[in-house]
């Protein structure tokens, strides 16, 4: 039995590689990407229009002098950034509509919105 499994291992490895190569989900680097800057509570831009029905990536860059937190309760996403730091969030396909986001460390500032069309 063990010898049979050992002989099948290369075949299974090739099959797995072919399956992953053909049907693998898009990597974050392959997704439509949108840029957001956060500056001490200010969201630049405050409105981001994205295509509905497909995964997207939002690159977030904190250009302010204090920590920032990209947060969206509706999208169940949050990302804390130190001053000068940058990162990204990947968002699952959205239905058409509007989804609010904000800087959780600057709640006194206006919220932003992601609009899926």
N, CA, C and O atoms as CSV, one atom per row, in Angstrom:
chain,resi,resn,atom,element,x,y,z
A,1,UNK,N,N,0.825,-1.199,0.000
A,1,UNK,CA,C,0.000,0.000,0.000
A,1,UNK,C,C,0.867,1.259,0.000
A,1,UNK,O,O,0.601,2.200,-0.748
A,2,UNK,N,N,1.915,1.276,0.850
A,2,UNK,CA,C,2.793,2.436,0.941
A,2,UNK,C,C,3.489,2.692,-0.395
A,2,UNK,O,O,3.619,3.844,-0.811
A,3,UNK,N,N,3.941,1.625,-1.075
A,3,UNK,CA,C,4.623,1.779,-2.362
A,3,UNK,C,C,3.693,2.360,-3.414
A,3,UNK,O,O,4.120,3.140,-4.266
A,4,UNK,N,N,2.449,1.989,-3.355
A,4,UNK,CA,C,1.467,2.504,-4.307
A,4,UNK,C,C,1.261,3.999,-4.111
A,4,UNK,O,O,1.152,4.744,-5.085
A,5,UNK,N,N,1.207,4.443,-2.857
A,5,UNK,CA,C,1.047,5.869,-2.554
A,5,UNK,C,C,2.277,6.645,-3.017
A,5,UNK,O,O,2.152,7.731,-3.582
A,6,UNK,N,N,3.459,6.091,-2.780
A,6,UNK,CA,C,4.692,6.748,-3.195
A,6,UNK,C,C,4.718,6.920,-4.713
A,6,UNK,O,O,5.159,7.957,-5.209
A,7,UNK,N,N,4.245,5.904,-5.461
A,7,UNK,CA,C,4.229,6.002,-6.928
A,7,UNK,C,C,3.195,7.011,-7.415
A,7,UNK,O,O,3.378,7.614,-8.472
A,8,UNK,N,N,2.135,7.199,-6.679
A,8,UNK,CA,C,1.096,8.150,-7.075
A,8,UNK,C,C,1.447,9.593,-6.699
A,8,UNK,O,O,0.861,10.530,-7.241
A,9,UNK,N,N,2.372,9.776,-5.798
A,9,UNK,CA,C,2.697,11.118,-5.318
A,9,UNK,C,C,3.062,12.088,-6.438
A,9,UNK,O,O,2.531,13.198,-6.448
A,10,UNK,N,N,3.945,11.732,-7.390
A,10,UNK,CA,C,4.263,12.677,-8.467
A,10,UNK,C,C,3.051,13.022,-9.332
A,10,UNK,O,O,2.903,14.163,-9.770
A,11,UNK,N,N,2.197,12.050,-9.574
A,11,UNK,CA,C,0.999,12.283,-10.375
A,11,UNK,C,C,0.065,13.248,-9.640
A,11,UNK,O,O,-0.471,14.180,-10.240
A,12,UNK,N,N,-0.122,13.022,-8.362
A,12,UNK,CA,C,-0.975,13.913,-7.573
A,12,UNK,C,C,-0.398,15.319,-7.504
A,12,UNK,O,O,-1.140,16.299,-7.564
A,13,UNK,N,N,0.913,15.423,-7.381
A,13,UNK,CA,C,1.556,16.739,-7.334
A,13,UNK,C,C,1.345,17.496,-8.640
A,13,UNK,O,O,1.060,18.694,-8.621
A,14,UNK,N,N,1.484,16.807,-9.780
A,14,UNK,CA,C,1.252,17.446,-11.076
A,14,UNK,C,C,-0.202,17.868,-11.244
A,14,UNK,O,O,-0.484,18.952,-11.754
A,15,UNK,N,N,-1.113,17.021,-10.820
A,15,UNK,CA,C,-2.539,17.352,-10.920
A,15,UNK,C,C,-2.876,18.569,-10.055
A,15,UNK,O,O,-3.624,19.449,-10.481
A,16,UNK,N,N,-2.328,18.614,-8.855
A,16,UNK,CA,C,-2.579,19.755,-7.967
A,16,UNK,C,C,-1.998,21.031,-8.559
A,16,UNK,O,O,-2.636,22.082,-8.503
A,17,UNK,N,N,-0.804,20.954,-9.121
A,17,UNK,CA,C,-0.182,22.133,-9.725
A,17,UNK,C,C,-1.006,22.637,-10.905
A,17,UNK,O,O,-1.184,23.845,-11.067
A,18,UNK,N,N,-1.505,21.729,-11.721
A,18,UNK,CA,C,-2.323,22.125,-12.866
A,18,UNK,C,C,-3.627,22.765,-12.407
A,18,UNK,O,O,-4.057,23.776,-12.964
A,19,UNK,N,N,-4.250,22.184,-11.403
A,19,UNK,CA,C,-5.499,22.737,-10.876
A,19,UNK,C,C,-5.286,24.115,-10.290
A,19,UNK,O,O,-6.073,25.025,-10.547
A,20,UNK,N,N,-4.244,24.284,-9.513
A,20,UNK,CA,C,-3.966,25.583,-8.895
A,20,UNK,C,C,-3.615,26.627,-9.940
A,20,UNK,O,O,-4.014,27.785,-9.816
A,21,UNK,N,N,-2.888,26.241,-10.947
A,21,UNK,CA,C,-2.515,27.196,-11.986
A,21,UNK,C,C,-3.697,27.643,-12.816
A,21,UNK,O,O,-3.760,28.801,-13.230
A,22,UNK,N,N,-4.633,26.751,-13.067
A,22,UNK,CA,C,-5.763,27.083,-13.929
A,22,UNK,C,C,-6.900,27.742,-13.182
A,22,UNK,O,O,-7.534,28.658,-13.707
A,23,UNK,N,N,-7.169,27.304,-11.985
A,23,UNK,CA,C,-8.354,27.802,-11.307
A,23,UNK,C,C,-8.065,28.586,-10.049
A,23,UNK,O,O,-8.976,28.831,-9.258
A,24,UNK,N,N,-6.837,28.984,-9.842
A,24,UNK,CA,C,-6.496,29.697,-8.614
A,24,UNK,C,C,-7.121,31.085,-8.617
A,24,UNK,O,O,-7.194,31.732,-9.661
A,25,UNK,N,N,-7.571,31.543,-7.453
A,25,UNK,CA,C,-8.110,32.891,-7.381
A,25,UNK,C,C,-7.005,33.919,-7.639
A,25,UNK,O,O,-5.824,33.648,-7.424
A,26,UNK,N,N,-7.408,35.093,-8.100
A,26,UNK,CA,C,-6.448,36.157,-8.397
A,26,UNK,C,C,-5.686,36.565,-7.137
A,26,UNK,O,O,-6.249,36.652,-6.046
A,27,UNK,N,N,-4.405,36.809,-7.320
A,27,UNK,CA,C,-3.584,37.293,-6.216
A,27,UNK,C,C,-3.908,38.766,-6.002
A,27,UNK,O,O,-4.437,39.424,-6.898
A,28,UNK,N,N,-3.588,39.290,-4.806
A,28,UNK,CA,C,-3.866,40.688,-4.491
A,28,UNK,C,C,-3.219,41.627,-5.498
A,28,UNK,O,O,-3.764,42.691,-5.792
A,29,UNK,N,N,-2.060,41.243,-6.030
A,29,UNK,CA,C,-1.369,42.106,-6.993
A,29,UNK,C,C,-2.094,42.160,-8.336
A,29,UNK,O,O,-1.843,43.073,-9.123
A,30,UNK,N,N,-2.989,41.205,-8.620
A,30,UNK,CA,C,-3.714,41.157,-9.888
A,30,UNK,C,C,-5.067,41.869,-9.835
A,30,UNK,O,O,-5.734,41.990,-10.863
A,31,UNK,N,N,-5.474,42.331,-8.686
A,31,UNK,CA,C,-6.803,42.905,-8.514
A,31,UNK,C,C,-6.858,44.370,-8.932
A,31,UNK,O,O,-5.845,45.068,-8.884
A,32,UNK,N,N,-8.054,44.846,-9.348
A,32,UNK,CA,C,-8.207,46.284,-9.566
A,32,UNK,C,C,-7.852,47.004,-8.261
A,32,UNK,O,O,-8.351,46.650,-7.193
A,33,UNK,N,N,-6.990,48.009,-8.358
A,33,UNK,CA,C,-6.446,48.652,-7.162
A,33,UNK,C,C,-6.831,50.121,-7.118
A,33,UNK,O,O,-6.780,50.832,-8.121
A,34,UNK,N,N,-7.218,50.552,-5.924
A,34,UNK,CA,C,-7.617,51.933,-5.685
A,34,UNK,C,C,-6.791,52.473,-4.529
A,34,UNK,O,O,-6.511,51.752,-3.571
A,35,UNK,N,N,-6.401,53.736,-4.615
A,35,UNK,CA,C,-5.523,54.332,-3.607
A,35,UNK,C,C,-6.319,55.225,-2.662
A,35,UNK,O,O,-7.208,55.969,-3.079
A,36,UNK,N,N,-5.977,55.132,-1.379
A,36,UNK,CA,C,-6.590,55.972,-0.354
A,36,UNK,C,C,-5.476,56.504,0.538
A,36,UNK,O,O,-4.647,55.740,1.032
A,37,UNK,N,N,-5.461,57.814,0.740
A,37,UNK,CA,C,-4.533,58.424,1.690
A,37,UNK,C,C,-5.329,58.877,2.903
A,37,UNK,O,O,-6.455,59.359,2.786
A,38,UNK,N,N,-4.716,58.710,4.073
A,38,UNK,CA,C,-5.328,59.139,5.324
A,38,UNK,C,C,-4.361,60.130,5.966
A,38,UNK,O,O,-3.181,59.832,6.156
A,39,UNK,N,N,-4.885,61.322,6.299
A,39,UNK,CA,C,-4.028,62.361,6.860
A,39,UNK,C,C,-4.711,62.968,8.078
A,39,UNK,O,O,-5.500,63.907,7.963
A,40,UNK,N,N,-4.395,62.419,9.244
A,40,UNK,CA,C,-4.920,62.929,10.515
A,40,UNK,C,C,-6.440,63.091,10.471
A,40,UNK,O,O,-6.975,64.116,10.892
A,41,UNK,N,N,-7.117,62.087,9.965
A,41,UNK,CA,C,-8.577,62.076,9.918
A,41,UNK,C,C,-9.158,62.443,8.567
A,41,UNK,O,O,-10.322,62.144,8.302
A,42,UNK,N,N,-8.386,63.079,7.710
A,42,UNK,CA,C,-8.859,63.442,6.386
A,42,UNK,C,C,-8.664,62.248,5.456
A,42,UNK,O,O,-7.600,61.630,5.447
A,43,UNK,N,N,-9.697,61.925,4.672
A,43,UNK,CA,C,-9.675,60.796,3.741
A,43,UNK,C,C,-9.549,61.333,2.323
A,43,UNK,O,O,-10.373,62.135,1.884
A,44,UNK,N,N,-8.519,60.893,1.608
A,44,UNK,CA,C,-8.243,61.419,0.280
A,44,UNK,C,C,-8.153,60.243,-0.696
A,44,UNK,O,O,-7.178,59.495,-0.631
A,45,UNK,N,N,-9.106,60.045,-1.583
A,45,UNK,CA,C,-10.351,60.783,-1.745
A,45,UNK,C,C,-11.408,60.268,-0.764
A,45,UNK,O,O,-11.297,59.148,-0.266
A,46,UNK,N,N,-12.416,61.071,-0.489
A,46,UNK,CA,C,-13.468,60.621,0.428
A,46,UNK,C,C,-14.474,59.673,-0.229
A,46,UNK,O,O,-15.263,59.024,0.459
A,47,UNK,N,N,-14.442,59.595,-1.567
A,47,UNK,CA,C,-15.371,58.737,-2.318
A,47,UNK,C,C,-14.548,57.915,-3.310
A,47,UNK,O,O,-13.779,58.460,-4.102
A,48,UNK,N,N,-14.728,56.584,-3.250
A,48,UNK,CA,C,-14.009,55.686,-4.143
A,48,UNK,C,C,-15.035,54.878,-4.919
A,48,UNK,O,O,-15.821,54.139,-4.326
A,49,UNK,N,N,-15.035,55.013,-6.249
A,49,UNK,CA,C,-15.952,54.243,-7.092
A,49,UNK,C,C,-15.239,52.994,-7.581
A,49,UNK,O,O,-14.132,53.061,-8.116
A,50,UNK,N,N,-15.894,51.843,-7.388
A,50,UNK,CA,C,-15.303,50.551,-7.730
A,50,UNK,C,C,-16.304,49.734,-8.542
A,50,UNK,O,O,-17.508,49.986,-8.486
A,51,UNK,N,N,-15.805,48.754,-9.298
A,51,UNK,CA,C,-16.736,47.892,-10.033
A,51,UNK,C,C,-17.441,46.917,-9.084
A,51,UNK,O,O,-16.814,46.318,-8.211
A,52,UNK,N,N,-18.735,46.773,-9.270
A,52,UNK,CA,C,-19.489,45.803,-8.479
A,52,UNK,C,C,-19.191,44.401,-8.989
A,52,UNK,O,O,-18.863,44.217,-10.161
A,53,UNK,N,N,-19.304,43.418,-8.111
A,53,UNK,CA,C,-19.208,42.027,-8.517
A,53,UNK,C,C,-17.815,41.470,-8.681
A,53,UNK,O,O,-17.662,40.357,-9.183
A,54,UNK,N,N,-16.786,42.205,-8.275
A,54,UNK,CA,C,-15.441,41.636,-8.344
A,54,UNK,C,C,-14.597,42.110,-7.163
A,54,UNK,O,O,-14.800,43.193,-6.615
A,55,UNK,N,N,-13.639,41.250,-6.792
A,55,UNK,CA,C,-12.744,41.593,-5.688
A,55,UNK,C,C,-11.921,42.808,-6.066
A,55,UNK,O,O,-11.562,42.999,-7.228
A,56,UNK,N,N,-11.626,43.632,-5.060
A,56,UNK,CA,C,-10.805,44.818,-5.280
A,56,UNK,C,C,-9.765,44.935,-4.174
A,56,UNK,O,O,-9.871,44.302,-3.123
A,57,UNK,N,N,-8.768,45.752,-4.437
A,57,UNK,CA,C,-7.736,46.033,-3.448
A,57,UNK,C,C,-7.686,47.539,-3.245
A,57,UNK,O,O,-7.680,48.308,-4.206
A,58,UNK,N,N,-7.651,47.953,-1.978
A,58,UNK,CA,C,-7.480,49.367,-1.661
A,58,UNK,C,C,-6.145,49.517,-0.960
A,58,UNK,O,O,-5.931,48.965,0.119
A,59,UNK,N,N,-5.240,50.277,-1.587
A,59,UNK,CA,C,-3.955,50.593,-0.978
A,59,UNK,C,C,-4.155,51.794,-0.071
A,59,UNK,O,O,-4.617,52.847,-0.510
A,60,UNK,N,N,-3.806,51.630,1.186
A,60,UNK,CA,C,-4.011,52.677,2.192
A,60,UNK,C,C,-2.647,53.192,2.634
A,60,UNK,O,O,-1.773,52.413,3.015
A,61,UNK,N,N,-2.472,54.513,2.582
A,61,UNK,CA,C,-1.212,55.140,2.964
A,61,UNK,C,C,-1.513,56.232,3.989
A,61,UNK,O,O,-2.283,57.153,3.717
A,62,UNK,N,N,-0.909,56.123,5.150
A,62,UNK,CA,C,-1.082,57.139,6.189
A,62,UNK,C,C,-0.022,58.215,5.980
A,62,UNK,O,O,1.150,58.012,6.296
A,63,UNK,N,N,-0.440,59.352,5.449
A,63,UNK,CA,C,0.480,60.458,5.219
A,63,UNK,C,C,0.438,61.477,6.353
A,63,UNK,O,O,1.060,62.536,6.262
A,64,UNK,N,N,-0.292,61.161,7.417
A,64,UNK,CA,C,-0.431,62.078,8.544
A,64,UNK,C,C,0.667,61.920,9.581
A,64,UNK,O,O,1.592,61.123,9.427
A,65,UNK,N,N,0.537,62.704,10.641
A,65,UNK,CA,C,1.517,62.690,11.736
A,65,UNK,C,C,1.060,61.830,12.912
A,65,UNK,O,O,1.795,61.668,13.886
A,66,UNK,N,N,-0.149,61.280,12.826
A,66,UNK,CA,C,-0.658,60.417,13.895
A,66,UNK,C,C,-1.137,59.098,13.290
A,66,UNK,O,O,-1.312,58.985,12.077
A,67,UNK,N,N,-1.342,58.118,14.145
A,67,UNK,CA,C,-1.824,56.809,13.692
A,67,UNK,C,C,-3.201,56.956,13.046
A,67,UNK,O,O,-3.962,57.867,13.370
A,68,UNK,N,N,-3.498,56.047,12.134
A,68,UNK,CA,C,-4.787,56.039,11.443
A,68,UNK,C,C,-5.301,54.607,11.422
A,68,UNK,O,O,-4.528,53.649,11.472
A,69,UNK,N,N,-6.623,54.483,11.347
A,69,UNK,CA,C,-7.223,53.157,11.218
A,69,UNK,C,C,-8.324,53.196,10.179
A,69,UNK,O,O,-9.372,53.805,10.395
A,70,UNK,N,N,-8.083,52.539,9.042
A,70,UNK,CA,C,-9.130,52.347,8.048
A,70,UNK,C,C,-10.099,51.349,8.642
A,70,UNK,O,O,-9.708,50.247,9.027
A,71,UNK,N,N,-11.373,51.734,8.717
A,71,UNK,CA,C,-12.370,50.810,9.261
A,71,UNK,C,C,-13.679,50.950,8.513
A,71,UNK,O,O,-14.109,52.055,8.182
A,72,UNK,N,N,-14.310,49.807,8.249
A,72,UNK,CA,C,-15.642,49.750,7.679
A,72,UNK,C,C,-16.402,48.640,8.386
A,72,UNK,O,O,-16.050,47.465,8.277
A,73,UNK,N,N,-17.428,49.014,9.098
A,73,UNK,CA,C,-18.255,48.033,9.794
A,73,UNK,C,C,-19.009,47.191,8.767
A,73,UNK,O,O,-19.112,45.972,8.908
A,74,UNK,N,N,-19.531,47.848,7.737
A,74,UNK,CA,C,-20.302,47.150,6.703
A,74,UNK,C,C,-19.466,46.115,5.953
A,74,UNK,O,O,-19.961,45.046,5.593
A,75,UNK,N,N,-18.198,46.441,5.723
A,75,UNK,CA,C,-17.317,45.530,4.976
A,75,UNK,C,C,-16.527,44.600,5.881
A,75,UNK,O,O,-15.825,43.709,5.402
A,76,UNK,N,N,-16.639,44.805,7.190
A,76,UNK,CA,C,-15.904,44.009,8.183
A,76,UNK,C,C,-14.394,44.047,7.917
A,76,UNK,O,O,-13.720,43.017,7.890
A,77,UNK,N,N,-13.889,45.268,7.723
A,77,UNK,CA,C,-12.467,45.467,7.464
A,77,UNK,C,C,-11.921,46.537,8.389
A,77,UNK,O,O,-12.596,47.522,8.688
A,78,UNK,N,N,-10.693,46.331,8.839
A,78,UNK,CA,C,-9.984,47.362,9.581
A,78,UNK,C,C,-8.490,47.150,9.413
A,78,UNK,O,O,-8.007,46.022,9.321
A,79,UNK,N,N,-7.771,48.265,9.376
A,79,UNK,CA,C,-6.323,48.217,9.193
A,79,UNK,C,C,-5.726,49.431,9.906
A,79,UNK,O,O,-6.042,50.572,9.570
A,80,UNK,N,N,-4.864,49.177,10.888
A,80,UNK,CA,C,-4.202,50.240,11.638
A,80,UNK,C,C,-2.858,50.537,10.983
A,80,UNK,O,O,-2.099,49.631,10.637
A,81,UNK,N,N,-2.584,51.832,10.820
A,81,UNK,CA,C,-1.342,52.260,10.186
A,81,UNK,C,C,-0.645,53.319,11.039
A,81,UNK,O,O,-1.266,54.289,11.472
A,82,UNK,N,N,0.644,53.122,11.272
A,82,UNK,CA,C,1.466,54.128,11.945
A,82,UNK,C,C,1.689,55.290,10.978
A,82,UNK,O,O,1.483,55.132,9.775
A,83,UNK,N,N,2.103,56.449,11.478
A,83,UNK,CA,C,2.409,57.555,10.571
A,83,UNK,C,C,3.443,57.127,9.525
A,83,UNK,O,O,4.463,56.526,9.862
A,84,UNK,N,N,3.173,57.441,8.258
A,84,UNK,CA,C,4.074,57.097,7.172
A,84,UNK,C,C,3.936,55.676,6.650
A,84,UNK,O,O,4.554,55.333,5.642
A,85,UNK,N,N,3.149,54.851,7.303
A,85,UNK,CA,C,3.007,53.446,6.897
A,85,UNK,C,C,2.011,53.305,5.752
A,85,UNK,O,O,1.149,54.159,5.545
A,86,UNK,N,N,2.151,52.211,5.018
A,86,UNK,CA,C,1.171,51.889,3.985
A,86,UNK,C,C,0.899,50.390,3.996
A,86,UNK,O,O,1.760,49.587,4.355
A,87,UNK,N,N,-0.314,50.036,3.596
A,87,UNK,CA,C,-0.727,48.643,3.554
A,87,UNK,C,C,-1.881,48.555,2.565
A,87,UNK,O,O,-2.102,49.478,1.781
A,88,UNK,N,N,-2.615,47.451,2.600
A,88,UNK,CA,C,-3.764,47.316,1.717
A,88,UNK,C,C,-4.807,46.430,2.364
A,88,UNK,O,O,-4.513,45.664,3.282
A,89,UNK,N,N,-6.036,46.546,1.870
A,89,UNK,CA,C,-7.124,45.648,2.246
A,89,UNK,C,C,-7.718,45.105,0.958
A,89,UNK,O,O,-7.848,45.827,-0.031
A,90,UNK,N,N,-8.076,43.835,0.978
A,90,UNK,CA,C,-8.751,43.202,-0.153
A,90,UNK,C,C,-10.209,43.047,0.240
A,90,UNK,O,O,-10.535,42.564,1.324
A,91,UNK,N,N,-11.072,43.465,-0.664
A,91,UNK,CA,C,-12.506,43.455,-0.385
A,91,UNK,C,C,-13.186,42.489,-1.350
A,91,UNK,O,O,-12.963,42.526,-2.560
A,92,UNK,N,N,-14.011,41.634,-0.784
A,92,UNK,CA,C,-14.761,40.651,-1.573
A,92,UNK,C,C,-15.690,41.367,-2.551
A,92,UNK,O,O,-15.987,42.549,-2.374
A,93,UNK,N,N,-16.151,40.655,-3.583
A,93,UNK,CA,C,-17.065,41.283,-4.543
A,93,UNK,C,C,-18.251,41.936,-3.839
A,93,UNK,O,O,-18.884,41.345,-2.965
A,94,UNK,N,N,-18.529,43.168,-4.248
A,94,UNK,CA,C,-19.605,43.950,-3.630
A,94,UNK,C,C,-20.828,44.003,-4.539
A,94,UNK,O,O,-20.713,44.019,-5.764
A,95,UNK,N,N,-21.978,44.031,-3.920
A,95,UNK,CA,C,-23.207,44.303,-4.652
A,95,UNK,C,C,-23.242,45.804,-4.922
A,95,UNK,O,O,-22.630,46.576,-4.184
A,96,UNK,N,N,-23.951,46.228,-5.969
A,96,UNK,CA,C,-24.063,47.669,-6.195
A,96,UNK,C,C,-24.611,48.368,-4.947
A,96,UNK,O,O,-25.561,47.901,-4.319
A,97,UNK,N,N,-24.002,49.471,-4.615
A,97,UNK,CA,C,-24.438,50.216,-3.438
A,97,UNK,C,C,-23.300,51.023,-2.843
A,97,UNK,O,O,-22.221,51.129,-3.426
A,98,UNK,N,N,-23.557,51.592,-1.669
A,98,UNK,CA,C,-22.577,52.423,-0.976
A,98,UNK,C,C,-22.181,51.772,0.340
A,98,UNK,O,O,-23.019,51.225,1.057
A,99,UNK,N,N,-20.895,51.840,0.644
A,99,UNK,CA,C,-20.326,51.221,1.834
A,99,UNK,C,C,-19.447,52.258,2.535
A,99,UNK,O,O,-18.457,52.721,1.970
A,100,UNK,N,N,-19.810,52.617,3.758
A,100,UNK,CA,C,-19.086,53.653,4.489
A,100,UNK,C,C,-17.786,53.116,5.071
A,100,UNK,O,O,-17.680,51.939,5.416
A,101,UNK,N,N,-16.793,54.008,5.173
A,101,UNK,CA,C,-15.556,53.713,5.886
A,101,UNK,C,C,-15.125,54.976,6.609
A,101,UNK,O,O,-15.587,56.069,6.283
A,102,UNK,N,N,-14.231,54.832,7.601
A,102,UNK,CA,C,-13.817,55.978,8.393
A,102,UNK,C,C,-12.476,55.704,9.042
A,102,UNK,O,O,-11.976,54.579,9.020
A,103,UNK,N,N,-11.899,56.749,9.621
A,103,UNK,CA,C,-10.671,56.628,10.397
A,103,UNK,C,C,-11.100,56.499,11.853
A,103,UNK,O,O,-11.547,57.473,12.459
A,104,UNK,N,N,-10.968,55.324,12.404
A,104,UNK,CA,C,-11.447,55.053,13.764
A,104,UNK,C,C,-10.694,55.840,14.832
A,104,UNK,O,O,-11.176,55.956,15.958
A,105,UNK,N,N,-9.522,56.385,14.503
A,105,UNK,CA,C,-8.778,57.202,15.462
A,105,UNK,C,C,-9.155,58.680,15.373
A,105,UNK,O,O,-8.699,59.487,16.182
A,106,UNK,N,N,-9.982,59.034,14.398
A,106,UNK,CA,C,-10.400,60.428,14.202
A,106,UNK,C,C,-11.904,60.442,13.901
A,106,UNK,O,O,-12.323,60.812,12.805
A,107,UNK,N,N,-12.694,60.040,14.873
A,107,UNK,CA,C,-14.136,59.901,14.660
A,107,UNK,C,C,-14.853,61.229,14.462
A,107,UNK,O,O,-16.001,61.251,14.017
A,108,UNK,N,N,-14.196,62.333,14.786
A,108,UNK,CA,C,-14.811,63.654,14.628
A,108,UNK,C,C,-14.734,64.147,13.177
A,108,UNK,O,O,-15.301,65.189,12.849
A,109,UNK,N,N,-14.039,63.409,12.314
A,109,UNK,CA,C,-13.880,63.808,10.915
A,109,UNK,C,C,-14.930,63.101,10.028
A,109,UNK,O,O,-15.465,62.060,10.408
A,110,UNK,N,N,-15.216,63.679,8.845
A,110,UNK,CA,C,-16.217,63.064,7.943
A,110,UNK,C,C,-15.813,61.662,7.501
A,110,UNK,O,O,-14.631,61.342,7.378
A,111,UNK,N,N,-16.831,60.839,7.267
A,111,UNK,CA,C,-16.622,59.473,6.777
A,111,UNK,C,C,-16.413,59.490,5.271
A,111,UNK,O,O,-16.722,60.465,4.587
A,112,UNK,N,N,-15.877,58.380,4.779
A,112,UNK,CA,C,-15.755,58.179,3.336
A,112,UNK,C,C,-16.758,57.145,2.887
A,112,UNK,O,O,-17.452,56.535,3.701
A,113,UNK,N,N,-16.830,56.950,1.569
A,113,UNK,CA,C,-17.766,55.977,1.023
A,113,UNK,C,C,-17.142,55.284,-0.181
A,113,UNK,O,O,-16.500,55.913,-1.023
A,114,UNK,N,N,-17.346,53.978,-0.238
A,114,UNK,CA,C,-16.988,53.186,-1.408
A,114,UNK,C,C,-18.286,52.943,-2.155
A,114,UNK,O,O,-19.250,52.435,-1.583
A,115,UNK,N,N,-18.315,53.302,-3.429
A,115,UNK,CA,C,-19.523,53.162,-4.241
A,115,UNK,C,C,-19.258,52.069,-5.275
A,115,UNK,O,O,-18.395,52.216,-6.140
A,116,UNK,N,N,-20.006,50.981,-5.176
A,116,UNK,CA,C,-19.884,49.875,-6.122
A,116,UNK,C,C,-20.948,50.037,-7.207
A,116,UNK,O,O,-22.143,50.110,-6.923
A,117,UNK,N,N,-20.481,50.092,-8.458
A,117,UNK,CA,C,-21.404,50.263,-9.604
A,117,UNK,C,C,-21.281,49.101,-10.555
A,117,UNK,O,O,-21.971,49.061,-11.574
